[in-house]
Amino acid sequence: MIYKNFYAELGKLLYAVAKSDGKVAEKERKAMHEKVVKDLVPVENSTDEFGTDSAFYVEMQFESCQEQSADPETCFIDFISYVDDHHSAFDAKLRKATVEIADAVAGAFYNTNSKERDMLERLKHKIQEFEKQQ
């Protein structure tokens, strides 16, 4: 798996969670940024041709989706499809980080609402399927 691509897809997922209730709150965007800097950047060793840590592709894709007013459900499905195609590289560490970051984004603005909770439950269900396969 090319981690730059994984992180871009993770950005789509986090955008989908944040936008699932109709708008992206600044607190959700900020929570995403803090989790990327604190949890992903320190453990990611790959960089792009410009020296940018691949983990920052989460933020780049999140912002791109926001600028394009992308459909949250489509972004969610894109992420699920990507990890379906690369499930063997979607290891326990990445699965745990994905859920933790999605939970942080969902809970950043007045706790997790029903639409965010539904999306998180679908994500967790899919991750449990991956765990059974390994």
Secondary structure, DSSP 8 states (H G I E B T S, - for coil): --HHHHHHHHHHHHHHHHHTTSS--HHHHHHHHHHIIIIIGGG---B-TT--BGGGHHHHHHHHHHHTT--HHHHHHHHHHHHHHTGGG--HHHHHHHHHHHHHHHHTTTS--HHHHHHHHHHHHHHHHHHHH-
